[in-house]
């Protein structure tokens, strides 16, 4: 049977329509896949750029701490020299981290006050050939030696009372907000009370809650970078928890990482899209093979991935990171400070340690760093709780000096030749110590908080200290200089 001309034309038209529909569907799928890929890559680039811009501000702050007069007006690049940030050139080449990436730190003088500098850290890169991107962060740095208040007479500024009676465990200050975490607020049950709080402290005398989140377990430590907060948790299946804080009024859980075993996450540090997480002893006090130190890639916050880990043989209580090394405050009786080489994140290795050599074998529970100097806090004993160590040679650390706090030093914050201490001393939970002379640290002042201080953060931007405490009515306390 022959097909007439009309039938042939109809078949051809149907074929053309079918091909058109097929092409449209394929084009839509290609566009969707490409758009998803670009969106994911842009998110990763933005996270990395935000970190690099923040690093620029922190570097400027470090330069200020060493010598305010080095903050010269103009555009600057940055390098690390002898363990310290210094300005060099007019920009940084970041092409190895971001396509066509550059960073410029601009210093501007305040027209009305020579003791204030405006710092702008800008990171630019080429997301595509025709699509440049930029992250710009701004801060103001003061000459603390000239215009900070009288810290010889610290005073109570205000406090904030969280839901329930759980202890404040740690906190982080950023952009006039305090990110506060607490012990489990539901007696180990899956209640609705939060352990994570975002508190507006733009008016220090009247802190106000912005948002909170139930984490379901004790949160032992927190750090913040960009749009994310990272929490070290006692949750047996989520020792690292990642929280989206882009909307401070409604923080949301993003993802988690489950370490080996069930040991609690104790502390963490964020650097270059990596979380350095430490845990309690993972082998029930035995010399097992399970690690207490983890390096986790969080460049994609929704899917954190392990890079490397290391068995430390003891509970790791606190961590800080600088350059190619991580410094861990440990419960190891012969290695209270452990120094870990992290130059290869996939294979971290022990580079050195310091043995405090005290008869009481006091655990190290807090740590801070400035250049090649480590400030190590310990549990109270008949010796001194603060040790000041030279770690310029990681394989052979040596003691520079020490300080008697008469209490556990639960947290340390270094700023401009001073250390701010959170302690268990019943009359001096807050202590401020001048460490300009490492061999002879001297207390500047102290303050009775009427409850142990677990965490501390000092902001030079507004010259205030923020403390996480065990007080049931004041889990957050703000301390400032006196009249």
Residue pairs with C-beta under 8 A, 6 or more apart in sequence:
3 11
40 300
41 127
42 127
42 133
43 300
44 299
44 300
45 98
45 125
45 127
45 133
46 133
46 135
46 226
47 225
47 226
47 227
47 228
47 273
47 299
47 301
48 97
48 98
48 272
48 273
48 299
49 98
49 101
49 123
49 125
49 133
49 135
50 123
50 135
50 137
50 225
50 226
50 227
51 225
51 226
51 270
51 271
51 272
51 273
52 94
52 97
52 98
52 101
52 103
52 123
52 135
53 103
53 121
53 122
53 123
53 135
53 136
53 137
54 121
54 137
54 225
54 226
55 121
56 78
56 103
56 105
56 119
56 121
56 122
56 123
56 137
57 105
57 119
57 121
57 137
57 139
59 78
59 85
59 105
60 71
60 85
60 105
60 107
60 119
60 121
60 139
60 141
61 119
61 139
61 141
61 460
62 84
62 85
63 70
63 71
63 84
63 85
63 86
63 87
64 70
64 71
64 117
64 141
64 143
64 416
64 460
65 370
65 415
65 416
65 417
66 84
68 115
68 141
68 143
68 144
68 145
68 146
70 86
70 87
71 107
71 117
71 119
71 141
72 87
72 107
73 107
73 108
73 109
73 117
74 90
74 106
74 107
75 90
75 91
75 104
75 105
75 106
76 87
76 88
76 89
76 90
76 91
76 104
76 105
76 106
76 107
77 87
77 88
77 89
77 90
77 91
77 92
77 103
77 104
77 105
78 85
78 86
78 87
78 88
78 92
78 103
78 105
79 85
79 86
79 88
80 86
80 323
82 371
82 372
83 322
83 323
83 371
83 372
83 392
84 371
87 105
90 104
91 102
91 103
91 104
92 102
92 103
92 104
93 101
93 102
94 101
94 102
94 103
94 123
94 125
95 101
98 123
98 125
99 125
99 126
99 127
100 124
100 125
100 126
101 123
101 124
101 125
102 123
102 124
102 125
103 121
103 122
103 123
104 121
104 122
105 119
105 120
105 121
105 122
106 119
106 120
106 121
106 122
107 117
107 118
107 119
108 117
108 118
108 119
108 120
109 117
109 118
110 116
110 117
110 118
110 140
115 142
115 143
115 146
115 147
116 140
116 141
116 142
116 143
117 140
117 141
117 142
118 138
118 139
118 140
119 138
119 139
119 140
119 141
120 136
120 137
120 138
121 136
121 137
121 138
121 139
122 134
122 135
122 136
122 137
123 134
123 135
123 136
124 132
124 133
124 134
125 132
125 133
126 132
126 133
127 133
139 461
140 461
141 460
141 461
142 148
142 460
142 461
142 463
144 415
144 416
144 460
144 463
145 416
148 460
148 463
148 481
149 463
149 480
149 481
149 482
149 483
150 481
150 482
150 483
151 418
151 432
151 444
151 445
151 481
151 482
152 444
152 445
152 482
153 445
153 481
153 482
153 483
154 430
154 432
154 445
154 446
154 447
154 465
154 479
154 480
154 481
154 482
155 447
155 479
155 480
155 481
155 482
155 483
156 447
156 477
156 478
156 479
157 204
157 205
157 464
157 478
157 479
157 480
158 204
158 205
158 206
158 207
158 477
158 478
159 207
159 471
159 473
159 474
159 476
159 477
159 478
160 178
160 180
160 197
160 199
160 207
160 209
160 474
160 475
160 476
161 472
161 473
161 474
161 475
162 168
162 180
162 182
162 185
162 194
162 197
162 475
162 476
163 185
163 193
163 194
163 212
164 182
164 185
164 186
164 193
165 472
166 182
166 183
166 184
166 185
166 193
166 195
166 218
166 475
167 182
167 183
167 454
167 468
167 469
167 470
167 475
168 180
168 181
168 182
168 454
168 455
168 467
168 468
168 469
168 470
168 471
168 475
168 476
169 181
169 182
169 183
169 218
169 219
169 220
169 221
169 454
169 455
169 468
170 180
170 181
170 219
170 220
170 221
170 222
170 411
170 454
170 455
170 468
171 178
171 179
171 180
171 181
171 222
171 455
171 456
171 457
171 466
171 467
171 468
171 476
172 178
172 179
172 222
172 223
172 224
172 229
172 457
173 179
173 201
173 457
173 459
173 466
174 224
176 200
176 201
176 202
177 198
177 199
177 200
177 201
177 210
177 248
178 197
178 198
178 199
178 201
178 207
178 457
178 466
178 476
179 196
179 197
179 198
179 199
179 222
179 224
179 229
179 245
180 196
180 197
180 198
180 199
180 222
180 468
180 475
180 476
181 195
181 196
181 197
181 215
181 219
181 220
181 221
181 222
181 231
181 468
182 194
182 195
182 196
182 197
182 218
182 219
182 468
182 475
183 195
183 218
183 219
184 195
184 216
184 217
184 218
184 234
185 191
185 193
185 194
185 195
185 214
186 192
186 193
186 214
186 216
190 216
191 214
192 214
193 214
194 212
194 213
194 214
194 215
195 213
195 214
195 215
195 216
195 217
195 218
195 219
196 212
196 213
196 214
196 215
196 219
196 222
196 229
196 231
196 243
196 251
197 209
197 211
197 212
198 209
198 210
198 211
198 212
198 245
198 248
198 249
198 251
199 207
199 208
199 209
199 210
199 476
200 207
200 208
200 209
200 210
200 248
201 207
201 466
201 478
204 462
204 464
204 478
204 480
207 476
207 478
210 248
210 249
211 247
211 248
211 249
211 250
211 251
212 251
213 243
213 251
213 252
213 253
215 231
215 233
215 235
215 241
215 253
216 235
217 233
217 234
217 235
217 238
218 233
218 234
218 264
219 231
219 232
219 233
219 234
219 241
220 232
220 233
220 234
220 264
220 265
220 266
220 267
221 231
221 232
221 265
221 266
221 267
221 268
221 455
222 229
222 230
222 231
222 232
223 229
223 230
223 268
223 269
223 270
224 230
224 245
224 270
225 270
227 244
227 245
227 246
228 242
228 243
228 244
228 245
228 254
228 298
228 301
229 242
229 243
229 245
229 251
230 240
230 241
230 242
230 243
230 268
230 270
230 275
230 298
231 240
231 241
231 242
231 243
231 265
231 268
232 239
232 240
232 264
232 265
232 266
232 267
232 268
232 277
232 278
233 239
233 240
233 241
233 256
233 264
233 265
234 264
234 265
235 241
235 256
236 262
237 256
237 258
238 256
238 257
238 258
239 256
239 257
239 258
239 259
239 263
239 264
239 265
239 277
239 279
240 256
240 257
240 259
240 265
240 268
240 275
240 277
240 296
240 304
241 253
241 256
242 253
242 254
242 255
242 256
242 298
242 301
242 304
243 251
243 252
243 253
243 254
244 251
244 252
244 253
244 254
244 301
245 251
254 301
254 302
255 301
255 302
255 303
255 304
256 304
257 275
257 277
257 294
257 296
257 304
257 306
259 265
259 277
259 279
259 282
259 291
259 294
260 282
260 290
260 291
260 309
261 279
261 282
261 283
261 290
263 279
263 280
263 281
263 282
263 290
263 292
263 315
264 279
264 280
265 277
265 278
265 279
266 278
266 279
266 280
266 315
266 316
266 317
266 318
267 277
267 278
267 316
267 317
267 318
267 319
268 275
268 276
268 277
268 278
268 319
269 275
269 276
269 319
269 320
269 321
269 326
270 276
270 298
271 321
273 297
273 298
273 299
274 295
274 296
274 297
274 298
274 307
274 345
275 294
275 295
275 296
275 298
275 304
276 293
276 294
276 295
276 296
276 319
276 321
276 326
276 342
277 293
277 294
277 295
277 296
277 319
278 292
278 293
278 294
278 312
278 316
278 317
278 318
278 319
278 328
279 291
279 292
279 293
279 294
279 315
279 316
280 292
280 315
280 316
281 292
281 313
281 314
281 315
281 331
282 288
282 290
282 291
282 292
282 311
283 289
283 290
283 311
283 313
287 313
288 311
289 311
290 311
291 309
291 310
291 311
291 312
292 310
292 311
292 312
292 313
292 314
292 315
292 316
293 309
293 310
293 311
293 312
293 316
293 319
293 326
293 328
293 340
293 348
294 306
294 308
294 309
295 306
295 307
295 308
295 309
295 342
295 345
295 348
296 304
296 305
296 306
296 307
297 304
297 305
297 306
297 307
297 345
298 304
307 345
307 346
308 344
308 345
308 346
308 347
308 348
309 348
310 340
310 348
310 349
310 350
312 328
312 330
312 332
312 338
313 332
314 330
314 331
314 332
314 333
314 335
315 330
315 331
315 363
316 328
316 329
316 330
316 331
316 338
317 329
317 330
317 331
317 363
317 364
317 365
317 366
318 328
318 329
318 364
318 365
318 366
318 367
318 377
318 411
319 326
319 327
319 328
319 329
319 367
320 326
320 327
320 367
320 368
320 369
321 327
321 342
322 369
324 341
324 342
324 343
325 339
325 340
325 341
325 342
325 351
325 391
325 394
326 339
326 340
326 342
326 348
327 337
327 338
327 339
327 340
327 367
327 369
327 374
327 391
328 337
328 338
328 339
328 340
328 367
329 336
329 337
329 363
329 364
329 365
329 366
329 367
329 376
329 377
330 336
330 337
330 338
330 363
330 364
331 363
331 364
332 338
332 353
333 361
334 353
334 355
335 353
335 354
335 355
336 353
336 354
336 355
336 356
336 362
336 363
336 364
336 376
336 378
337 353
337 354
337 356
337 364
337 367
337 374
337 376
337 389
337 391
337 397
338 350
338 353
339 350
339 351
339 352
339 353
339 354
339 391
339 394
339 397
340 348
340 349
340 350
340 351
341 348
341 349
341 350
341 351
341 394
342 348
351 394
351 395
352 391
352 393
352 394
352 395
352 396
352 397
353 397
354 376
354 387
354 389
354 391
354 397
354 399
356 362
356 364
356 376
356 378
356 383
356 387
358 381
358 383
359 382
360 381
360 382
360 383
362 378
362 379
362 380
362 381
362 383
362 385
363 378
363 379
364 376
364 377
364 378
365 377
365 378
365 379
365 408
365 409
365 410
366 376
366 377
366 409
366 410
366 411
366 412
366 422
367 374
367 375
367 376
367 377
367 412
368 374
368 375
368 412
368 413
368 414
368 419
369 375
369 391
369 414
370 414
372 390
372 391
372 392
373 388
373 389
373 390
373 391
373 400
373 438
374 387
374 388
374 389
374 390
374 391
374 397
375 386
375 387
375 388
375 389
375 412
375 414
375 419
375 435
376 386
376 387
376 388
376 389
377 385
377 386
377 405
377 408
377 409
377 410
377 411
377 412
377 421
378 385
378 386
378 387
378 408
378 409
379 385
379 408
380 405
380 406
380 407
380 408
380 424
383 402
384 402
384 403
384 404
384 405
385 403
385 404
385 405
385 406
385 407
385 408
385 409
385 423
386 402
386 403
386 404
386 405
386 409
386 412
386 419
386 421
386 433
386 441
387 399
387 402
388 399
388 400
388 401
388 402
388 403
388 435
388 438
388 441
389 397
389 398
389 399
389 400
390 397
390 398
390 399
390 400
391 397
400 438
400 439
401 435
401 437
401 438
401 439
401 440
401 441
402 441
403 433
403 435
403 441
403 443
405 421
405 423
405 425
405 428
405 431
406 423
406 425
406 428
407 423
407 424
407 425
407 426
407 428
407 429
408 423
408 424
408 452
409 421
409 422
409 423
410 422
410 423
410 424
410 452
410 453
410 454
410 455
411 421
411 422
411 453
411 454
411 455
411 456
412 419
412 420
412 421
412 422
412 456
413 419
413 420
413 456
413 457
413 458
413 465
414 420
414 435
415 458
415 460
416 460
417 434
417 435
417 436
418 432
418 433
418 434
418 435
418 444
419 432
419 433
419 435
419 441
420 430
420 431
420 432
420 456
420 458
420 465
421 430
421 431
421 432
421 433
421 456
422 429
422 430
422 453
422 454
422 455
422 456
422 467
422 468
423 429
423 430
423 431
423 452
423 453
424 452
424 453
425 431
425 446
427 446
427 448
428 446
428 447
428 448
429 447
429 448
429 449
429 450
429 451
429 452
429 453
429 467
429 469
430 446
430 447
430 449
430 453
430 456
430 465
430 467
430 479
431 443
431 445
431 446
432 443
432 444
432 445
432 446
432 465
433 441
433 442
433 443
433 444
434 441
434 442
434 443
434 444
435 441
447 479
449 467
449 469
449 471
449 474
449 477
450 471
451 469
451 470
451 471
451 474
452 469
452 470
453 467
453 468
453 469
453 477
454 468
454 469
454 470
455 467
455 468
456 465
456 466
456 467
456 468
457 465
457 466
458 464
458 465
458 466
459 465
459 466
463 480
463 481
464 478
464 479
464 480
465 478
465 479
465 480
466 476
466 477
466 478
466 479
467 476
467 477
467 478
467 479
468 475
468 476
469 475
469 476
469 477
471 477
